[in-house]
Amino acid sequence: MKLTIKKYAHEIIDLLIHHYVENQLAPEQKRKFKLLTEI
């Protein structure tokens, strides 16, 4: 059970970060963030 909770937590955190990046960051910051997260 703990594994699925951790998995969901990671997915939720990823979604929150993605949502924040899309809505709060300037295009230049967004581009840098995407480069960092693709590695």
C-alpha positions in Angstrom: 0.0 0.0 0.0 2.8 2.4 0.9 4.4 2.0 -2.6 1.2 3.1 -4.4 0.8 6.1 -2.0 4.4 7.1 -2.8 3.8 6.6 -6.5 0.7 8.8 -6.4 2.5 11.4 -4.3 5.2 11.7 -6.9 2.6 12.0 -9.7 0.7 14.7 -7.8 3.9 16.6 -7.0 4.9 16.4 -10.7 1.5 17.7 -11.7 1.7 20.6 -9.2 5.2 21.5 -10.4 4.1 21.4 -14.0 1.0 23.5 -13.2 3.1 26.0 -11.4 5.7 26.2 -14.2 3.0 26.7 -16.8 1.2 29.4 -14.9 3.8 31.3 -13.0 7.1 31.3 -14.8 8.1 33.6 -17.7 8.7 31.9 -21.1 12.5 32.0 -20.6 12.3 30.4 -17.1 9.9 27.8 -18.5 12.3 26.9 -21.3 15.2 26.5 -18.7 13.0 24.4 -16.4 12.0 22.1 -19.3 15.6 21.6 -20.2 16.5 20.7 -16.6 13.6 18.3 -16.2 14.2 16.4 -19.5 17.6 15.1 -18.3 
